[in-house]
Amino acid sequence: MTYCVGLCVDEGIVMLSDTRTNAGLDNISSFSKMFVAEVPGERALVLMTAGNLAVTQTVWNLLQQGVWLDGQQRRLETVPDMFHAARLVGAAVRQVQQMDGPALLAQGFAFECSLLLGGQVAGGPPRLYLVYSAGNFIEATEDTPFLQIGEHKYGKPILDRVLNMGTSLSEGVALTLISMDSTIRSNLSVGLPLDLAVIRRDALAVGTRKRITEEDAYYRAIREGWAGALREAYLNLPKPDFPAV
Amino acid sequence: MTYCVGLCVDEGIVMLSDTRTNAGLDNISSFSKMFVAEVPGERALVLMTAGNLAVTQTVWNLLQQGVWLDGQQRRLETVPDMFHAARLVGAAVRQVQQMDGPALLAQGFAFECSLLLGGQVAGGPPRLYLVYSAGNFIEATEDTPFLQIGEHKYGKPILDRVLNMGTSLSEGVALTLISMDSTIRSNLSVGLPLDLAVIRRDALAVGTRKRITEEDAYYRAIREGWAGALREAYLNLPKPDFPAV
């Protein structure tokens, strides 16, 4: 399993992924699910992946070698804007589906993957997309400035409650780590280390690119601080005056 | 969809269920999923249900009319202890499977239901069980003093973090309402009103049996208090000193 979350707020983009993969319950490995395409001063894009690892690794390989879109072979480093970048990722997914889909199906496996693409290309705003197995995609908007792939449920309530476009990148980093920590505690198939990337609006470069391990001081502070704050918050809630309680 | 959660702590049992049912996305109704079997001074049991409504309503009807177990027709009001009560619910599920399972399968529907049974019978401790579609069951223990059925993921992190056997019934009521509120916010197919039951250890009666609506003052206080506390907690977390954040 996998959990990846991306935020697109006024200040920019935060992307966070776990690294755990499993082929069955007894074959657990660690693979990065975060990939960066960057031309400093001109563009910065981060791609995160969930689903069949053979599929998503092939998608990334195709994107690096170039994918045909509108009659031209393009790469994330050369598409004109974020919308075309999302279309390019979708085209790569469709190409892998054509290459490997029938053989997967013949073995009883579904063709499944989902990807989060966040970033900014000079001349346009920061944008965040979720690309589906069919190569189509949706975009995060003001109403819902986050997108998730993989095991999304455990970590969603905190995002639903507090995230908005005015959330700072600093708060956003904390928020994605809380969301990830809730998921890791409740689902063993999501695990450390984590990959974090932050792209500040108009910086046109990946400002932070960080591998977060169990020992990371900031992650520990967030994890322990949050657990303590939750316990305190719930002890301070009003008590019911129901019969026999 | 459905969300039901039960706690079994030192002080007793807390059971909370939503009431929303849906046949497809466009046919939403409200049905109670909580049923009580009580002989005051002698036993108090609460059953909550998830899954196919026709199945679970039939299970409850069979339990009321009596189900064969170990060569005798029994009811929840007459089984000797909680273990037999769980076995009786399992037997009722198996009887419905025999009655309706093949016809459901022929129409392309799986036979699916799950049930939480919590309570106490004189002479034994309070116990909490989760009964599966196959009629088998598991029991909550000190390590994990809660069980959930239905849409369980959104409301699980808070239980994982703070619940233990020493949690009071009063805190337990607040905790189940927080867990339910997180679920309702993130999944439209879980909805108000709620049904709450509390059984204090050795009371041998259902102390609180309450329908909680949108207007319920205590639920509102919990919901708003919790949302506010979370926002404050997360604003007080340490800030990262990562580059460009």
Interface residues (C-beta under 8 A of the other chain):
Chain A: K153 Y154 G155 K156 P157 I158 D160 R161 V162 L169 S170 E171 V173 A174 L175 I178 S182 T183 R185 S186 L196 V198 R200 A203 A205 G207 T208 K210 Y218 A221 I222 G225 W226 A227 A229 L230 R231 E232 A233 Y234 L235 N236 L237 P238 K239 P240 D241 F242 P243 A244 V245
Chain B: K153 Y154 G155 K156 P157 I158 D160 R161 V162 L169 S170 E171 V173 A174 L175 I178 S182 T183 R185 S186 L196 V198 R200 A203 G207 T208 K210 Y218 A221 I222 G225 W226 A227 A229 L230 R231 E232 A233 Y234 L235 N236 L237 P238 K239 P240 D241 F242 P243 A244 V245
